[in-house]
Each structure stands twice: as C-alpha cells, then as structure tokens.
C-alpha cells in the first residue's frame, strides 16, 4: 500500500512537469494539440494525487500502523472524524493535502476555461503546475507520508489530545484551502505579465479566486481563534503567535486587493498595486507554511523542526525575483492614467484602506520574524511581546473600522458637504447619545468609550445606507420592504455582500475592544463549600470528582454559579490526563451571554479537596463569533454568482486601454442621450418610473426631466 501511494506521487510529479512544459511549448509554437495534451496532463496529475490521498486515507481508516505517519497521528480508539482529520494532522499529510488542493483548484480553473482569455489560460496553468511540482518534490524527497516502519506497533500514538476538537475538523482545511487558493490569482498575474495583458480577464478571474480564498482564510482564522479560546485554557483567542500571524497577513493583503481591484475595474488605476498585492499575498501564504514547518520560530501551532525550511526559502526567493522583476520590467506600461480627484471621495477611502492594510501587514511581518533576525544577526533572540502588536496595530485597525463605514456611504469622485451632512448626521447624533448612555450606565475608561463608539458609528452608517437603498426601491417600485430588500440583494450580491462584511468588521472590533479592555480576572484556592465573587458573579466550589476512560483519566470540579444572586447554572472545568501524552489537557467551563463570558479554569488541586481556579469575565467575546459568522455570510453573498452581463470586449476577451477610453466616452454620450429621452437616473443610469422621487438602483434623489 505504501509503495502504491509513493508511486502515485511520482506519476503526479511527472504529469505536472510534462503539463507545465507542454503548455509553454504549445503556446509559443502555437501547437493547439500540445496545449490539449497539457490539459490532459493537468487532469492526470489531479487523478494521481487524488488516488494517493485515497491510499493514505484507507491506511488511516484501516489502522495500517506499518506506515509511520498513520502510527504517529492515529490510534485504534480514535473516532472516525478525528481519523479523517489525521490526514492533515502531521507535516507530511498536510503537505499531501496541500498538493491535492492545488490539483483540485487547477482542474476547476481548467474547467472554467470558457470564462478565461485563451492566451492567459496556458501560461497560468503552467505556473500552477510548477507550484504543484514543487510540493510534490517535497513529498517525494523530504516529507514522505508513505514512509514505513520496520516493525508495525500494535497501536498508534493517536492524535494530540489538544487537537480533539471540532476545530481540528474545520480549521486546518479552511486555512489550507485559503492558502492554496491564492495560487490561482498568482498564476494569472504571471500570465498577464508574460502576455502583457494588464486589464480585463485576468483581473476579473483573479478577483473571483481571491475572494474565495479570502473567505476560506477568514473563516479559518475565526475558527482558529474560537478553538484557542475554548481549548487552550488561557482565556484569550489571539496571542500574535507567529503561526496566527501567518494566517492573518495574507488575509489582510487579500483584503487590500479586493478594494484596489475595484479601482482598476472602475477607473483603470492601481494596476501595479493589484499585481503586487496578489504576488505578495501568495508569497505570504507560502511564508506561512514555511513558518509552520521549518521550526525557525517557536509556536504551539507548528509541526516542529524539519528539513523543509531551506526548500521553502529557495522557492520564496525565486518566486519573489521573477514576479517583482516582471512587474518592474513593465512598470512604464503599468503607470496609472488617472488620479484620485478629491480626498473626500470613495476613491481616496479605498486607497487609504489599501495603504493601511499593507502597512499593518508589514508591521506584523517585521514583528513576527524579528526574533529570528535578531538571533541570526546578533546571536541574541529578542522576543516581540503581544503589547507591541497591540500598540502599533491598534490605531491602524480602528481607522480601518471607521473607513468600513465611511467608504460605504461616501460618493465616487467628490462628495459635497451637504451630502456628507445628510448621510452622517443621524448616525453621528445617535453615536453621541450612545456615548452618553455608556458613560452614565457603565464605569468605562474614556478611550474605551471612544473605541466602542467608532464601532457603533460604523454599524449605524452601514445600516442607514442599506435602509436608504431599500426605501428608495420601495418608493419607486411599490414593493413592500421585505421584497425590496430581497430584490436589491439578488440584483447586486457583491455590493451587499460587502455591506455584510463591513458590518462584521464592526462586530469583531467591538468584541475585541470589550474583551481586551474590560476583562476581569481572579486566581484563588478554595475549599469545598467556599465561594469567590468576581464582578456580579458568585461561584461556589461544590465538589471534585475523579473518573477514567480507556484512554485517559479525568478530574472534574463542580461549581455552582450565581449572577446578581440568581442561580444561572453549574460549571464543570476539567483536566484530562492521557496515557499516550504526558502534558495534561485543560477543558475550560464557559457560560456565554450577549454581554460577557464567564470563563473558569481548573488550575490544580490537593488530596484534601482544595482546588485552585482561574476565573475570568470576558465581555463581548460572543460578538467576535457573531462577527465571524457575518463575515462568512457576507463573503458567500459576494461570491455567489449573479447573472452574467454582456461585456464590451475584444475577441480575446480583453479591453485595451485606448478601447476603454473610447468606450467610456461613448457610454457617457449614449447615457446622456438616453437620459434625455427616457427616465434614467443621472447618477447610475438605471431606469425609474415617471413619478419616482428616488432611484431604485442606487437610491439617489431624482430631479426629474
């Protein structure tokens, strides 16, 4: 079985290399049959890797402990779903899963060839195959998942007990799929540079893949934060750990791209930015797996030391030099032909958001690699504390939260003072009232009040804009509000998906602010029957019990909880002692509410029944998880396909710059002529009924003809 899996990987490598070479030769010599053969090679590589994955999964499910990987990460008493997650539990298995995801996405990309320019497809597919070949070489030469043992043990070591959580089933696949997905936009960038097609198909297709990868990576990060909160037993959810940062950095640069690509699509600007952001995002994704697998930096999330580090560094160096070398070579052709007209405009808000996102990413990158750099240069490892990331990035993220509301409401080109007053007056007034209530009701530090009020203001701005558009459609079409809301959502999913995502940012930010600045913590030893009071909670230590299963011993403390002298339930924090692992596992007891979490950790105990507890009250944590759900929902809404609109394109599917300018002028003149003859909105060109006061498409007030 092990030999079969290994041979299949060799078949995948040969098919990948052949496909990459055949694409280039077939394209340059215009041999269409060779390009078709390269397509077959791409699909063959997918089938080979899929078969190899199936072999490893079969070995895991049948407890074939002759294979070292199976013996290291599974055991006979491992439940079915955790057996499946064993595929990505270790270094070699997760690399195999990575290679399979590349082949899967490459096949999907090929099947979408009708939507992709025929000149871009072979070059992009060739790049994807080269990246795939790199990971296959790692599997064959360095990290073989089919390595066998001389003597098969009677049972495997099993999964690390800290990984026995539903997060293990969801978090790694989402995170890895997010990382891998950025390979497709990266390949499109290289293809666009090689063919000198800097506008059109590559951008629209790259946006789709970047949005999908951004969504998967964002969901993976949120699930990872939740997993750390409920499983690691330290009371937090984000510690600026190197591997946590590795998942956040490409998400931030992908967010920047999703904003800057709008600028190129609408205005023809920020071309260099878009190309560079995609390249940077891909490199950061590879850098993330380098951190996880190289052992350069210590983290609870890494796989430990391995020989993979130098290979990833060489790959990163080559990809960096080729990508940015091509961008620099074509820098004159990529120059923007149009600049932002006003600081008070959606264009400037988008540019500022892009700059801030990239700036935050660079700060996180420097802070992450600084310990390794200081050790390499000075021989002393200087650790960067959490406080550094919080102090430096905190103000940047607060500005981004505010921009999440402003860029929704502000107009393109230049906004008038009257329009700004109309759109921001009521949200601002309500926010002032919110601040007054917050100060009067709760004893909160002044700057925390300001931070929370910014989140509230952003929330209100977005809701007001959404409500304005729904109300405008309701007035113009006589539809009820629910139907008007649904029709708007159906008609422009990316637009309203962005609204939902921006709302989620306000929720997540509020949760982070509340839990960071308003949390309370106590550590205490209690005899049975004694109580502890923290905030408005009274906790009484009732009992300490011992139990045992086939694989572990369990110590359980029983605590009765009251809030404002009202009984709210029983909490049972636990400690697990697994037979195959020396380190005990903490199982925290959490009682969540919309306002705060009561979080109890069993820290230790004596034979006389005395127990030590760590008790935290974490305000607003649940808002982070709600915000994460909204982020996922908004991403799905934005990604969900809409009806295809006809596009004015050349035969190759790409609009050249002169054609873009001509088309823009023609469209303006046609729109003006049509507007004079019929009832079309002067703002967006949408049709409206004769007596309408507001446009049903954009909500603008109509002056009439």
N, C-alpha and C positions, 0 to 999 in steps of 0.2 A: 504493500500500500504506500509506504513512504517513497519507494522508488518511483511509483506511478505519479505521485504528486510532484516530485522533483523533475521528472522528465517532461511533465506538462508545462512546468515553468520554463524549461528550455525551449519547448515549442512556442510558447508565448513570446519569449525574447526574440527568437528567430523571425517570427511573424511580424513583430513590432519593428525590428531593424529593416526587414525587407520592405515593409509598408512605407516607412519613412524615406528610404532611398528611392523607391519606385515613384512615390509622389513627386519628388524633386525632378527626377529624370523625365517622367511623363509630362510634367508641366513645362519644363524648359524646352523639350524637344517636340512638344505638342502631340504626344502619343496617348490618345484617349484610352486605348485598350490597356496601357500600362497603368493609367490612373484607376481604371476599373479594377484591375488586378490588385492595386494598392488598397482599394476599398475592401476587397475580399480579405486581404491580409489583416486589415484592421479588425474586421469581424472575427476572423480566425483567432487573433490574439485574445479577444474577449471570450471566446468559447474555451480556449486553452486555460485562461486564468480562472474562469468560472468552474471548470472541471477540477482544477487544482484546489479551489476553495471548497468544493463539494467533497473532495477526498479528505481534507483536513477536518471538515465538519463531521463526516462519517466516522473518522478516527476518534473525535471527541465524544460523540454520542455513543459509540460502542466501547468506550474506555480502553482504547488501544494504547496502553502505557509504554509500549515499546518505543513510541515516538516521544522524544524528550519534551517537546512543547506540551503535549497532552498530559504527561505526567506532572509537569510543573504548574499547570493552571487549572486542572480539574481533578475531581476525585469521584468515587462511586456514589457518595451521598450528596453530590452537588445536584441541585434541582435542575429541571430541564432548561428553563430560561437562562439560568446562570451558566449552564453548559454552552448554550448558544453564544452568550457573551464572552465565553472563553476564547472565541475566535479573535477578538481584539484586546484581550486582557494582557497579552505579552507583547514584547517588541516585535518578534518575527511575525506573529499572527496579525498584528495591526498593520505592519508593512504590507502583508499579503492583501489585507482588506483594502488598504490604500491603492495598491496596484489594480485590484478588481474594480474599485470605484472609478479610477481613471479610464479603464477599458469600457465600463458601462457608460460613462458620460461621453466618451469618444464615439461609441456606437449610436447613442441618441443624437449626438451632434451630426453624425453622418446621415441619419435618417431624416434630419431636418434640412437636407441639402437644398430643397426647393426654395427655402427661405433665405439661403445664403448665396452670396455672389460666387459664380463659378470659378473666378480667379482666386478668391480667397480660400475656398474650401481645401484644395490640395495642400497649400502651404500651411494652413492652420492644422490640418490633420497630421501633417508630417511632424510639426512641433510637438503635438500631443503624443505621438508615437515615440519620439525621442525621450520625452519626460517619462513615459511609461517604461521604456527600455532601461532608464536609469534605476528605477525602483526594482525592476526585475533583476538587474545585475546585483543590487544589494541583497536581494533574497537568495540568489544563487551563490554568491561569493562570500557574504559576510553573515547574514542572518537567516539561515535556512530553517524554515518551520518544520521541515521533514527530517531533521537530524534524529538519528535513532540511538538508543542506549544498548549497551552490550547485554545487560540483563534487565528485563522489564520488572519493575516493582509490582507488588500485589495491589497497591493502591497509589493514587496520585496525591500530590501535596494539597491540591484543592485551591480554590480561589481565595485570595486575600480576604479575610472577613470584613475588612473595611469597604470592600467592593461589592458586598452582598446587599445591594440596594437597587431599587428600580432605576436609579440614576445610572447604574452601570449598563443597563439595557438601552437607555435612551441617549445619555450624554456623549459617550465616545463616537457612536455612529453619526450623530448630528454634527459634532465638531469635525470629524474626519471628512465627512461629505462636504462641509463648508470649506475646509482647506482645499480639498481636491477640486471642487467646482471652479476655483479661480484659475485652474489650468486652461480652461476653455477661453476665457477673455484674454489671458496672456498669449495664447496661441493666435488669437485673432489680431492682437496688437502686432506681433511679429509678422503675420501675414500682410497686414495693412502696410507696414513699413517696407516689406520686401516688394510689394506691388505698387507702392506709393499711392494708395487709396486711403486717404486720411479722413474721409467723410462717408456717410451713407451706411451701407450694410454692416460693416464691422462694428460700428457704434451701437446700432440698434440690437444686434445679436449679442454683443458683449454686455449690454445693459441687462438683457434677459438672464444671462448666465450669472452675472454679478449679483443681480437681485436675488436669484435663487440661492446662491452661495452665501450672500449676506444674511438671508433669512435663516438658513441652516446654522450658520455660525452664531448668529444672535441667540437662537433657541438653545444651541449647545452651551453657550456661556451662561444663560439664565438657569438652565437645568444644573449646570455645574455649580453655580453659586448656591442654589437651593440644596443640592446634595451636600456641599460642605457645611451648610448651616445645620442640617438635621443629622449628619453622620459624624463629623469630625469632633464635635463636642467642645468647641472653644467659644461658641456664642456669636461668631461672625460668619460672614458669607464671602468676603473678598479681602485677601491679605496682600495684594500686589505681589503674589508669588510669581517667579519667572514664567512658569507654565500658564498661569492665569493671564499674565500679560501677553504671552504668545498668542492666546486666543482673542484677546481684546484688540491688539494692534492692527491686524488685517481687517477686522470688522470696522474699525474707525476709518481706515483709508478707503475701504469699500463704500462706507457712508459718504465720504468726501466725493468719490467718483459718481455716486448716484445723484449727487447735486450738481457737480460740474458738467456731467454729460447733458443735463438739461440745457445748460448754457450753450454748448456746442450745437445741440439739436435746434435750438430756437434762434441763436444769434451767430453761430459759426465761430465762436471764440473758445478759448481754453483747450485747444487741441493738444498742445504739449502737455498740459496738466492731465488730461484724460489718459493719454498714452502712458505717462509717467506713473499715474496713480494705479493703473492696472498692473504695471510691471512691479511697482513697489508692493502692492497687495499680494501678488503671487510670491515674491521673494520673502515677504514676512510670513506667509503661510509655510514655506519651506523652512524658514528660520525657526518657526515654532516647533516643527518636528525635529529639527536639529537640537533645540534646547531639551526636548523631551527625551531624546535618545542618546545624546552624546555624553552625558554626565558632567558637562562643563560647569553647570550650576546646580546647586542642591535644591531639591523640591520634593514635597510629599507626592507629587504627581508624576515624577519621572520614572522611567524604566530602569534607572541605574546606569552604571558605566557600560559602554560598549565600544566597538571599533568603528562605529558608523560616522563619528564626528568628522574626520578628515574628508570622507567622501561627500558629505553634505556641504562642507566649506568649499570644496573644489567646484561642486555643482553651482552653488550660490555665486561664486566668483565668475564663472563662465557666463551664467545667465545674466548677471549684472552688467558685465562688459559688453556682451552682444546687444542687449536690449537698449541700454542707455547710449551705447555707441551709435546704434542706428538712429535713435531719436536725435542725438547731437548732429549726426550727418545730415539729417533732413530738417534741421532747425529753421532754415530760411523759408522752406515751404510750409512750415507749421505756424508761422507767425500769425497772430490774430489780426483781423482786418477791421475789428470793431471793438471799441472800449466802452466800459460802463459809463452811462451818461450822467448819473447822479448818485450821490451817496444815499439818498432817500429813494431806494428802488429795490425791487426784488433781485435784480442782477447783483447789486452790491451785497445784499444779505446772503445770497448764495456764495459769492466769492469769499466773504468774511467767514462764513461757516466752514468752507473748504480749507482756508488757511488755518483756522483754529483746530480743526480735526487733525490736519497734518502736523501742526505744532505739538499738539498733545501726544500724538504717536511718537514723534521724535524724542520728546521728554521721557516717555515711558521706555523707549528703546535704550536711551542712554542710561537711565536708572537701572534697567534690567541687566545690561552687560557690564556695568561699571565694576562690580566685584571681580569679574574675570579679567577685565582690562587692568585694574589696579594690581592684581596679583601677577599678571604677565609682565607689567612694566616695572613695578616697584618691589615685587616679591611679597607684598602685604595685601591681604584680601580685605578691602573696605566694603562693609555691608551697607547697603542703602536701606534705611528704615521706611516703614509704611508712611510715616509723617511727611517724608519728602514728597512722595507721590500725591498725598492729600493736599499739602500746602500749595504745590505748584500747579497741579491739575484742577484743583477745586474751583478756582476763579474761572478757568477756561470753560469748564463744564457748565458753570452757572450762566455764563454768557451764551453758550450753546442752547441751554434750556430756554432762555429768553428769545433767542433767534428762532427757535422752533415755533413760537407763536407769531413773531413779527413777520417772518417770511411767508406765512400763510395768508396774512391779511394785507400786506403791502402790495402795491401795484408794480407792473413792469415799467421800465424806462424811468419815470419820475412821478412821485406821488405828491399831490397837493396837500397843503396844510389843512384845508377843510376836510379832505377825505381821511387824513390821518386822525383828525379830531373825531370824525363821525365813527370811525372803526375802533378807536381805542378808548373813547371817553367812558362808556359804560363799564367795560371790563376794568379800567383803571379805578373808577369810582367804587365798584364792588370790591376790588382788592384793598382799597383804603379801609373800607368797612370791615373786611376780613381781618386786617391788621389790628384794628381797634378791638374787635371781639377777642382775638388771640391774646392780646396784651391783658385785657380785662379778665379773661377766663383762666389763663394759664400763666404761671410764672416762667417765662421763656426768655433766654438771653436775646438781646436786641438783634444781633446779626443772624441768629437762627430764624427770628421772625421775618427778617428781610429775605432770607433764602427761601423760606416756605411761601412767602407772598409772591416771589417770582414764579414759582411753580403754579400757584393758583392763578396768577395773571395769564400765563401761557395757556392754561386749561380753559379759561374763560374766553380768551381771544379766539381759540380754535372752535369752541362750541358756538360762539357768536357768528363766526364766518360760515360755519356749516349751516346754522339755523337761517342765516340770511339767504343762502342759496336755496334752501328748501322752501322758504317763504316766497322767494321770487318765482320759483317754478309753480308753487301752489296758486299764486295770483294769476300767472299767465296762462295756466293750463286748466284751471278749475279742478285739479286733482286734490284729493284730501292729502293731509300732511304725510301720512304713512306711505301712500303711493308715490307722492312727490319725492320723498326721501329715497325710496327703493329705485325709482327710475333714474334719479341722479347717480346713485351708486352703480347701477348697471351701465349707465352711459359713459362713465369716466372712472373706471376702477383704479387706475394708477393715482389719479388726483385724490380720491377719497381714501385710498389705502394710505397715502402719505399723511392725510389728516389723522387717521387712527394711530399711525406710528408716532407722529408728533405728540399726540395725547399720551401715548405710552411713555414717552420720554419724561413728561411732566410727572406722571405717577411714579416712575422709577426714581427720579430725582428726589421727590418728596419723601419716598421711603428711605432712601439713602441718608438724606439730611436728618430725618427724625431719628433713625436708629443710630446714627453716628454721634449726634449732639445731645440727645435727650435720654439715652440709655442709663439705667441704674444697675449696679452690681454689688452683691454681697457674698462673702465666703464665711462659713460658720460651721462649727461642730455642734451636733445636737444629740442629746439622749432621747430615747423613745418617750414620746409624750410631750417633748418640748416644742416650742414654736419659734418662728422667725417672722418679722414684719419687714416688708420692703414695699415702698410706695403705699398703695391701698390694699396690698395683698397680705394675708396671714397664712403661713404654711406650717402645718403641724406634722412632725415626723412620727408616723404610726408604727412602722414595722420594718424589719429587714429579713428577707427570705432567701434561701439557697435552693437551687434546683439544678437539674442535669439532663442533658440530651446525649445522643450518641456521639456528637462531635464537640460539645462544649459544656462548660459549667456556667451558671448564671447566678448573679447576685442582684436582687431586686429590692429597692427601697420603696415603701408605700408612704405617700404624702397626701394629706387632705388639704385642699386649698379653699380659701375664702377671699372674696373681693368685697370690700365695704361691708364686712361681717355677714355676707351672704355666701352660702356654700356653692361652689362652682364646679367641683369635681375632684377626682383622685388622680394624682400624677405618680407614675412609676418609672423613675430613672433606673437604668441597669448598667451592669458591667458584664461583658462576655469574656470568658477565658477559653480559647480554642486550643485543642490538643496539638494541632499542627503548627500553631503560631504562638510565639512567646508573648508578643505585645497584646495586652488586653484591649478590648474594643468598647468604647463608650456609647451607650444608647441613651440619648437625652430624652427628657419628657417635655413636650411643648404644648401649651394651650394658647391657641391663636384667636385673636379677635380683630375687628377692623382697626382698632386704635393701637393695640400693642400685643406682644407675645410674652407670656410667662415661660421662662426657659430654665429648667432645673437639671443640673449635672450631679451625678453621684461621684464624688471625688475620692472617697476612701471610707474605711470602717475599721472598728476594733472588734475583738472577740466578745467584749462586754456589751455590744449592741450600739455603741456610739458610732455615728456616721458623720462624715464631712460632706458638705454640699456647697456647690457654687450656684447661686441663683441670680438670674438676670431678668430685667424687664426691658424688652427691646421695642420701643414704639414704632409703629407704622411699617414693620417689616413686610406684612402681608401686601402692602401697596406695591412693593417691588415685584412680587409674584403676579399680582394683577396686571401691573405694567408689562411684565414679560409676556403674559397671555395676550394683551392688546398688541404688543409688538409683533407677535406671531400672526395674529389675526390680520393686522394691517399689511404685513408682508405678503400673506396669502391673497388678500384682496387685490393688492397692487400687481402681484404676479399673475393672477388669474387671467387667462386670455380673453380679450374682447374681440368684437367683430373686426375683421380686417378692413382697413380703409384703403382706398386706392391711393397710390403714391405716384407722383410725377418723378420718374426715374429714367435713366438711360438704359440701353439694352443690357448693360452689365449690372444694373440694379444700383448704381452709384450716381449720386448727383454731384457734379463737379462744381467748383466754386463759381465760375462765371455763370453757369446754368442756375445755380442757387440765387445769385443776384438778379438775373433776368426774371426767373420765376417769381421772386419776391415782389419785384416791381409790377409784373403782370397781375399777380394776385391782388396787389393793392388797388390797381386801376379797375380790375374786374369787380372787386368787392365794392368799390365806391360807386360804380355804375349800377350794380345790382341793388345797392342800398338805396339809391335814389328812386329806383323803380318799385322795390318791394319793401317789406318790413323786415329789415335785417339790423341786428344790434351793431352800433358803431364801434363797440368795444371788442367783440369776438366774432361778429359776422353771423351769429345764429339767428334763425327765423323766430319772429314773435307775432302774435295776433295783433290786429289793428288797434285795439283799445288797451293793450298791455302797458303797464307802467314800469315793469321790471323785466329784464331778460331772464328767460327760464334756464339758460345755459350757464351764464356767468354771474347773474344777479345784479348786473349794472342797472342803474336807473336810466330809463329811456326818455329822450327829449321829444320824440315824435318827428315825423317828416313833414 
